[in-house]
Every structure is written in structure tokens, then in C-alpha cells.
Amino acid sequence: MENRQLRQALASHAVVDQAIGVLTVLGQIAPGDGFTVLREVSQHTNIKLTQIAEQVLNHGQGAALPDVLLGELHAALARQAASRPV
């Protein structure tokens, strides 16, 4: 059981890291901000962070995002842009 949980944790971590990379490129933000964006979207939509990350990865490969995620993603990216020092 512990091995399965460890494999799942490693896979989830890899998906989140890849989604952060997508956000870094598409949103033109720092990697640390990418995790913040994922976390905020997860909190605002009540969807698990790994599920958000999977959707972002799919979007990076051309899939459409559900409207609720698209709106929250734009809002979170805007908050990050507003919080950057000038």
C-alpha cells in the first residue's frame, strides 16, 4: 500500500511541476507564481490541485479549458501580475 501511495504522490508531483511549466510559458510568470496560480484556482473552484494541473497540461496541448477554470485561471494570473513589483 505504501508503494502505491508513493507512486501516486510522485506522479501527482510530476503533473503539478509540468503544469507550472505550462503556466510559466503561457502566463509569462515565475515558476513560484505558477504554483500560487494553481493553488488559487483550486481553492476558488473547489477542485483538487492535481486535477487543475491535468487540465492545464491538456490545455497546453491544445485542449479547451472548461469555462469555470478558464475564468479562474485568468483571474489568478491577473492577481499575480498585479502583485509584481514595478
DSSP file (Angstrom, degrees, kcal/mol; ACC not computed):
  #  RESIDUE AA STRUCTURE BP1 BP2  ACC     N-H-->O    O-->H-N    N-H-->O    O-->H-N    TCO  KAPPA ALPHA  PHI   PSI    X-CA   Y-CA   Z-CA
    1    1 A M     >        0   0    0      0, 0.0     4,-2.2     0, 0.0     5,-0.2   0.000 360.0 360.0 360.0 -42.4    0.0    0.0    0.0
    2    2 A E  H  >  +     0   0    0      1,-0.2     4,-2.4     2,-0.2     5,-0.2   0.885 360.0  53.8 -63.6 -37.7    2.8    2.5    0.8
    3    3 A N  H  > S+     0   0    0      2,-0.2     4,-2.5     1,-0.2    -1,-0.2   0.909 108.8  48.8 -62.5 -41.7    4.5    1.8   -2.5
    4    4 A R  H  > S+     0   0    0      2,-0.2     4,-2.4     1,-0.2    -2,-0.2   0.917 112.0  48.7 -64.3 -42.9    1.2    2.6   -4.4
    5    5 A Q  H  X S+     0   0    0     -4,-2.2     4,-2.4     2,-0.2    -1,-0.2   0.894 111.3  50.1 -64.3 -39.4    0.8    5.8   -2.4
    6    6 A L  H  X S+     0   0    0     -4,-2.4     4,-2.5     2,-0.2    -2,-0.2   0.923 110.7  49.0 -65.3 -44.0    4.4    6.8   -3.0
    7    7 A R  H  X S+     0   0    0     -4,-2.5     4,-2.4     1,-0.2    -2,-0.2   0.905 112.0  49.1 -61.4 -41.4    4.0    6.2   -6.8
    8    8 A Q  H  X S+     0   0    0     -4,-2.4     4,-2.6     2,-0.2    -2,-0.2   0.907 111.0  50.0 -64.7 -41.1    0.8    8.3   -6.8
    9    9 A A  H  X S+     0   0    0     -4,-2.4     4,-2.3     2,-0.2    -2,-0.2   0.913 111.9  47.7 -63.7 -42.5    2.4   11.1   -4.9
   10   10 A L  H  X S+     0   0    0     -4,-2.5     4,-2.2     2,-0.2    -2,-0.2   0.902 112.7  48.7 -65.8 -40.6    5.4   11.1   -7.4
   11   11 A A  H  X S+     0   0    0     -4,-2.4     4,-2.2     2,-0.2    -2,-0.2   0.918 112.0  48.9 -65.3 -42.5    3.0   11.1  -10.4
   12   12 A S  H  X S+     0   0    0     -4,-2.6     4,-2.4     1,-0.2    -2,-0.2   0.907 110.3  51.4 -62.5 -41.7    1.0   13.9   -8.9
   13   13 A H  H  X S+     0   0    0     -4,-2.3     4,-2.6     1,-0.2    -1,-0.2   0.905 109.2  50.5 -62.5 -41.5    4.1   16.0   -8.2
   14   14 A A  H  X S+     0   0    0     -4,-2.2     4,-2.4     2,-0.2    -1,-0.2   0.903 110.2  49.6 -63.8 -41.5    5.3   15.5  -11.8
   15   15 A V  H  X S+     0   0    0     -4,-2.2     4,-2.4     2,-0.2    -2,-0.2   0.922 112.1  48.0 -63.7 -44.0    1.9   16.6  -13.2
   16   16 A V  H  X S+     0   0    0     -4,-2.4     4,-2.4     2,-0.2    -2,-0.2   0.923 111.5  50.2 -63.4 -44.4    1.9   19.7  -11.0
   17   17 A D  H  X S+     0   0    0     -4,-2.6     4,-1.8     1,-0.2    -1,-0.2   0.911 111.6  48.1 -60.7 -42.2    5.5   20.6  -12.0
   18   18 A Q  H  X S+     0   0    0     -4,-2.4     4,-2.0     2,-0.2    -1,-0.2   0.897 110.5  51.2 -65.8 -39.8    4.7   20.2  -15.7
   19   19 A A  H  X S+     0   0    0     -4,-2.4     4,-2.6     1,-0.2    -1,-0.2   0.883 106.7  54.4 -64.9 -37.7    1.6   22.4  -15.3
   20   20 A I  H  X S+     0   0    0     -4,-2.4     4,-2.5     1,-0.2    -1,-0.2   0.907 106.9  52.3 -60.4 -40.6    3.7   25.0  -13.6
   21   21 A G  H  X S+     0   0    0     -4,-1.8     4,-1.8     2,-0.2    -2,-0.2   0.905 108.8  49.4 -61.4 -42.0    6.0   24.9  -16.6
   22   22 A V  H  X S+     0   0    0     -4,-2.0     4,-3.2     1,-0.2     5,-0.4   0.933 112.7  47.0 -62.2 -46.0    3.0   25.5  -18.9
   23   23 A L  H  X S+     0   0    0     -4,-2.6     4,-2.3     1,-0.2     6,-0.5   0.869 107.8  57.1 -64.8 -35.9    1.8   28.4  -16.8
   24   24 A T  H  <>S+     0   0    0     -4,-2.5     5,-0.6    -5,-0.2     4,-0.4   0.907 116.5  35.2 -60.4 -41.9    5.3   29.9  -16.7
   25   25 A V  H  <5S+     0   0    0     -4,-1.8    -2,-0.2     3,-0.2     3,-0.2   0.958 125.4  37.4 -77.6 -53.9    5.4   29.9  -20.5
   26   26 A L  H  <5S+     0   0    0     -4,-3.2    -3,-0.2     1,-0.2    -2,-0.2   0.882 127.0  36.0 -69.8 -38.2    1.7   30.8  -21.4
   27   27 A G  T  <5S-     0   0    0     -4,-2.3    -1,-0.2    -5,-0.4    -3,-0.2   0.510  99.8-132.0 -93.4  -4.5    1.2   33.2  -18.5
   28   28 A Q  T   5 +     0   0    0     -4,-0.4     2,-0.3    -5,-0.3    -4,-0.2   0.939  60.6 134.0  51.1  53.7    4.7   34.6  -18.6
   29   29 A I      < -     0   0    0     -5,-0.6    -1,-0.2    -6,-0.5    -2,-0.1  -0.818  61.9 -91.7-126.5 166.0    5.1   34.2  -14.8
   30   30 A A    >>  -     0   0    0     -2,-0.3     4,-1.6     1,-0.1     3,-0.6  -0.429  39.0-112.5 -73.7 152.3    7.8   32.9  -12.5
   31   31 A P  H 3> S+     0   0    0      0, 0.0     4,-1.5     0, 0.0     5,-0.2   0.875 118.0  54.8 -55.0 -39.8    7.6   29.2  -11.5
   32   32 A G  H 3> S+     0   0    0      1,-0.2     4,-1.4     2,-0.2     5,-0.1   0.864 107.4  50.5 -62.1 -34.7    6.9   30.1   -7.9
   33   33 A D  H <> S+     0   0    0     -3,-0.6     4,-2.5     1,-0.2    -1,-0.2   0.800 101.4  63.8 -71.5 -28.9    3.9   32.1   -9.1
   34   34 A G  H  X S+     0   0    0     -4,-1.6     4,-2.3     2,-0.2    -2,-0.2   0.907 102.9  47.2 -61.6 -42.3    2.8   29.2  -11.2
   35   35 A F  H  X S+     0   0    0     -4,-1.5     4,-2.7     2,-0.2    -1,-0.2   0.907 110.6  52.7 -65.6 -40.3    2.2   27.1   -8.1
   36   36 A T  H  X S+     0   0    0     -4,-1.4     4,-2.7     2,-0.2    -2,-0.2   0.912 108.9  50.0 -60.6 -42.5    0.3   30.0   -6.5
   37   37 A V  H  X S+     0   0    0     -4,-2.5     4,-2.6     2,-0.2     5,-0.2   0.940 111.3  48.1 -61.9 -47.6   -1.9   30.3   -9.5
   38   38 A L  H  X S+     0   0    0     -4,-2.3     4,-2.4     1,-0.2    -2,-0.2   0.925 112.9  48.8 -58.4 -44.6   -2.7   26.6   -9.4
   39   39 A R  H  X S+     0   0    0     -4,-2.7     4,-2.6     2,-0.2    -2,-0.2   0.916 111.7  48.4 -62.8 -44.3   -3.4   26.7   -5.7
   40   40 A E  H  X S+     0   0    0     -4,-2.7     4,-2.7     2,-0.2     5,-0.2   0.919 111.8  48.7 -64.3 -43.5   -5.7   29.7   -6.1
   41   41 A V  H  X S+     0   0    0     -4,-2.6     4,-1.7     1,-0.2     6,-0.3   0.916 112.3  50.2 -62.2 -41.8   -7.7   28.2   -9.0
   42   42 A S  H  X>S+     0   0    0     -4,-2.4     4,-1.5    -5,-0.2     5,-1.2   0.929 113.1  45.4 -60.9 -46.4   -8.0   25.0   -6.9
   43   43 A Q  H  <5S+     0   0    0     -4,-2.6    -2,-0.2     1,-0.2    -1,-0.2   0.895 114.3  47.7 -65.8 -40.7   -9.3   26.9   -3.9
   44   44 A H  H  <5S+     0   0    0     -4,-2.7    -1,-0.2     1,-0.2    -2,-0.2   0.740 121.5  35.3 -75.5 -22.4  -11.7   29.1   -5.9
   45   45 A T  H  <5S-     0   0    0     -4,-1.7    -1,-0.2    -5,-0.2    -2,-0.2   0.530  99.7-128.7-106.5  -8.9  -13.2   26.2   -7.8
   46   46 A N  T  <5 +     0   0    0     -4,-1.5     2,-0.4     1,-0.3    -3,-0.2   0.868  65.1 133.6  59.3  37.8  -13.1   23.5   -5.0
   47   47 A I      < -     0   0    0     -5,-1.2    -1,-0.3    -6,-0.3    -2,-0.2  -0.946  66.3 -96.5-116.3 139.4  -11.3   21.2   -7.5
   48   48 A K    >>  -     0   0    0     -2,-0.4     4,-2.1     1,-0.1     3,-0.5  -0.205  29.3-123.0 -57.1 143.4   -8.2   19.3   -6.4
   49   49 A L  H 3> S+     0   0    0      1,-0.3     4,-2.7     2,-0.2     5,-0.2   0.867 111.2  54.3 -57.1 -40.7   -4.9   20.9   -7.4
   50   50 A T  H 3> S+     0   0    0      1,-0.2     4,-2.2     2,-0.2    -1,-0.3   0.853 107.2  51.1 -65.7 -32.6   -3.8   17.8   -9.3
   51   51 A Q  H <> S+     0   0    0     -3,-0.5     4,-2.0     2,-0.2    -1,-0.2   0.890 110.1  49.1 -69.7 -38.6   -7.0   17.9  -11.4
   52   52 A I  H  X S+     0   0    0     -4,-2.1     4,-2.5     2,-0.2    -2,-0.2   0.934 110.5  51.8 -61.9 -45.5   -6.4   21.5  -12.2
   53   53 A A  H  X S+     0   0    0     -4,-2.7     4,-2.5     1,-0.2    -2,-0.2   0.902 107.9  51.3 -59.5 -42.5   -2.8   20.7  -13.2
   54   54 A E  H  X S+     0   0    0     -4,-2.2     4,-2.4     1,-0.2    -1,-0.2   0.906 110.3  49.3 -61.5 -41.4   -4.0   17.9  -15.5
   55   55 A Q  H  X S+     0   0    0     -4,-2.0     4,-2.5     2,-0.2    -2,-0.2   0.899 110.2  50.7 -64.6 -40.5   -6.5   20.4  -17.2
   56   56 A V  H  X S+     0   0    0     -4,-2.5     4,-2.4     2,-0.2    -2,-0.2   0.906 110.1  50.4 -64.5 -41.3   -3.7   23.0  -17.6
   57   57 A L  H  X S+     0   0    0     -4,-2.5     4,-0.9     2,-0.2    -2,-0.2   0.931 111.1  48.1 -61.5 -45.1   -1.5   20.3  -19.2
   58   58 A N  H ><>S+     0   0    0     -4,-2.4     5,-2.5     1,-0.2     3,-0.8   0.903 110.7  51.9 -61.0 -40.5   -4.2   19.3  -21.6
   59   59 A H  H ><5S+     0   0    0     -4,-2.5     3,-2.0     1,-0.3    -1,-0.2   0.892 103.5  57.5 -62.8 -39.9   -4.8   23.0  -22.4
   60   60 A G  H 3<5S+     0   0    0     -4,-2.4    -1,-0.3     1,-0.3    -2,-0.2   0.723 106.0  51.6 -62.6 -20.5   -1.1   23.4  -23.1
   61   61 A Q  T <<5S-     0   0    0     -4,-0.9    -1,-0.3    -3,-0.8    -2,-0.2   0.254 134.3 -87.1-100.5  10.3   -1.5   20.6  -25.7
   62   62 A G  T < 5S+     0   0    0     -3,-2.0    -3,-0.2     1,-0.3    -2,-0.1   0.349  82.6 134.3 108.2  -6.4   -4.4   22.4  -27.4
   63   63 A A      < -     0   0    0     -5,-2.5    -1,-0.3    -6,-0.1     2,-0.2  -0.455  57.8-110.9 -76.3 150.0   -7.5   21.2  -25.4
   64   64 A A        -     0   0    0     -2,-0.1    -1,-0.1     1,-0.0    -5,-0.0  -0.516  26.5-128.3 -76.5 146.3  -10.1   23.8  -24.3
   65   65 A L        -     0   0    0     -2,-0.2    -1,-0.0    -6,-0.1    -9,-0.0  -0.727  31.5-100.1 -89.1 144.6  -10.4   24.6  -20.6
   66   66 A P     >  -     0   0    0      0, 0.0     4,-2.7     0, 0.0     3,-0.5  -0.360  38.0-112.8 -57.5 146.2  -13.8   24.4  -19.0
   67   67 A D  H  > S+     0   0    0      1,-0.3     4,-2.7     2,-0.2     5,-0.2   0.867 115.4  53.8 -52.9 -43.3  -15.2   27.9  -18.7
   68   68 A V  H  > S+     0   0    0      1,-0.2     4,-1.9     2,-0.2    -1,-0.3   0.899 112.7  43.7 -62.5 -39.9  -15.1   28.0  -14.9
   69   69 A L  H  > S+     0   0    0     -3,-0.5     4,-2.8     2,-0.2    -1,-0.2   0.893 111.9  53.3 -71.0 -39.3  -11.4   27.0  -15.0
   70   70 A L  H  X S+     0   0    0     -4,-2.7     4,-2.4     2,-0.2    -2,-0.2   0.934 111.1  46.3 -60.9 -46.1  -10.6   29.5  -17.7
   71   71 A G  H  X S+     0   0    0     -4,-2.7     4,-2.1    -5,-0.2    -1,-0.2   0.921 115.3  45.4 -62.5 -45.1  -12.2   32.3  -15.8
   72   72 A E  H  X S+     0   0    0     -4,-1.9     4,-2.6    -5,-0.2    -1,-0.2   0.867 111.5  53.2 -67.9 -35.7  -10.4   31.5  -12.6
   73   73 A L  H  X S+     0   0    0     -4,-2.8     4,-2.5     2,-0.2    -2,-0.2   0.927 110.1  46.9 -65.2 -44.5   -7.1   31.0  -14.3
   74   74 A H  H  X S+     0   0    0     -4,-2.4     4,-2.2    -5,-0.2    -2,-0.2   0.908 113.3  49.6 -62.3 -41.3   -7.3   34.4  -15.9
   75   75 A A  H  X S+     0   0    0     -4,-2.1     4,-2.2     2,-0.2    -2,-0.2   0.915 111.8  47.5 -64.8 -42.9   -8.3   35.9  -12.6
   76   76 A A  H  X S+     0   0    0     -4,-2.6     4,-2.0     2,-0.2    -2,-0.2   0.899 112.1  49.7 -66.6 -39.9   -5.4   34.2  -10.8
   77   77 A L  H  X S+     0   0    0     -4,-2.5     4,-2.4     2,-0.2    -1,-0.2   0.893 110.1  51.4 -64.7 -38.4   -2.9   35.3  -13.5
   78   78 A A  H  X S+     0   0    0     -4,-2.2     4,-2.3     2,-0.2    -2,-0.2   0.899 108.2  51.5 -64.7 -40.2   -4.2   38.9  -13.2
   79   79 A R  H  X S+     0   0    0     -4,-2.2     4,-1.4     2,-0.2    -1,-0.2   0.899 110.4  49.2 -62.7 -39.8   -3.7   38.8   -9.4
   80   80 A Q  H  X S+     0   0    0     -4,-2.0     4,-0.7     1,-0.2     3,-0.2   0.919 110.6  49.6 -65.5 -42.6   -0.2   37.6   -9.9
   81   81 A A  H >< S+     0   0    0     -4,-2.4     3,-0.8     1,-0.2    -2,-0.2   0.894 110.7  50.6 -62.9 -39.1    0.5   40.4  -12.5
   82   82 A A  H 3< S+     0   0    0     -4,-2.3    -1,-0.2     1,-0.2    -2,-0.2   0.773 107.7  53.7 -70.1 -26.0   -0.9   43.0  -10.1
   83   83 A S  H 3< S+     0   0    0     -4,-1.4    -1,-0.2    -3,-0.2    -2,-0.2   0.558  84.6 105.6 -88.4  -7.1    1.3   41.8   -7.2
   84   84 A R  S << S-     0   0    0     -3,-0.8     2,-0.1    -4,-0.7    -3,-0.0  -0.494  79.1-111.2 -72.1 139.3    4.5   42.0   -9.1
   85   85 A P              0   0    0      0, 0.0    -1,-0.1     0, 0.0    -2,-0.1  -0.428 360.0 360.0 -67.1 146.6    6.8   44.9   -8.2
   86   86 A V              0   0    0     -2,-0.1    -2,-0.0    -3,-0.0    -3,-0.0   0.435 360.0 360.0 -85.2 360.0    7.1   47.6  -10.9
